[in-house]
């Protein structure tokens, strides 16, 4: 620093002005600088014309009329949209992330996703630190956030038994949950639709969510029903509201929907229930994938929970018991009807290429059986997944407009949502239909998810935040995966950075594994469980 600069600094310090950062900034060399882009910063505010840079993995932002610092690499992104990396709060990417050939999760990187949550639907491991270590050793294409699963907690001490937990079992689950939060879990995931979570009474869930509240962690839930099945979708939403009311925890409804013709139009009532609760001070949010078809295992889609307790061999023996045959087939008929009939259920993930991609109605005709009989035969063999075409476009759009509904994929094999949820939401609901503005789409896909998951330094293009950034072509970024070709890679992401490291360059991925484990920190001064 020359003599004049030292004099200026001394004068500034004497006047109480901290001049050092500006002087230091004028000397720094950025790792990269994006210029001439259409900056949508994730805050929900309007598009800006700014330069976005990174140094040591953190963002630096500059106005166009500002003198720009030197950069090792200046990238002209004229006409492209610059946004915070997208954050997917609900995935089933664990298997891919731990594999040797799909741990890059290219299907997500090419959607512009830089952070994935795993362990949803009550299935997250209770050994959070061990899983983080496995991911670190294996290497991952994206950052990873973990949930600890209620189903996993239950299964560790109770198996799949259809009963309430005893007091001593509850205390063990509570201790395991605290340990998981100490290891960095972002929240508790509930699979109240699935075995064994569906066997837990509301009081058990409240107990565990109180632990989450004390740790300032969310309780994320696949609610007990999304259709007219069982207690029904509206009672299931009311249950989650009551859990939030009693526990004080932030409640998050996974892949919010109203499933089946008999509840189509029910998005209005569901939204009214949730927003009334929000006005009472209950913290409740949701996420959504932008498709009219859901996907789950065939048994979960059409069979009532009471048949599924215990191990696979146990529930299969129960289904095949001659004394149960009439009741099982009647239950399957009701389940299939509730889903709109076998023509609405497409089989995926089967071991038989002859029936892969067929509707249940087509398989029944091929086998000369009723749809219920065909379903029972499928359950005896290698139970497939089904893609269930049971949602209304009007309900999808209605939920999407709510400011508390984030973008997610719920990505599973056999469904294009794993490859194209974010580009589909942009292309269909921003460009084509105008359901959302560009700013709303980006905010719902980044900042909102970061807020829900408790990520304090991501999700917005903000000075000093981590440099997770996506740059995409607004004309080319669209869904190409379909229900017939569900695993087609999205085009249109031109650049992608994780903590400043280049992952996609000029539309090409070169094998980088720059993902990080995002363990949430311990909460200082937290309220201890009483």
Buried (B, 14 or more C-beta within 10 A) or exposed (E): EEEEEEEBBEEBEEEEEEBEEEEEEEEEEBBBBBBBBBBBBBBBEEBBEBBBBBBEBBBBBBEEEEEBBEBEEBBEBEEBBBBBBBBBBBBBBBEBBBEEEBBBBBBBBBBBBBBBBBBBBBBBBBBBBEBBEBBEEBBBBBBBBBBBBBBBBBBBBBEBBBEEBEEEBBEBBBEBBBBBBBBBBBBBBBBBBBBBBBBBEBEBBBBBBBBBBBBBBBBBBBBBBBBBBBEBBBEBBBBBBBBBBBBBBBBBBBBBBBBBBBBBEBBEBBBEBBEEBBEEEBBBBBBBBBBEBBBBBBBBBBBBBEBBBBEEEEBBEBBEEEEBEEEBBEBBBBBBBBBBBBBBBBBBBBEEEEBBBBBBBBBBBEEEBBBBBBBBEBBEEEBBBBBBBBBBBEBBBBBBBBEBBBBBBBBBBBBBBBBBBBBBBBBBBBBEEEBBBBBBBBBBBBBBBBBBBBBEBBBBBBEEBBBBBBBBBBEBBBBBBEBEEBEBBBBBBBBBBBBBBBBBBEBEBEEBBBBBBBBBEEBEEBEEBE
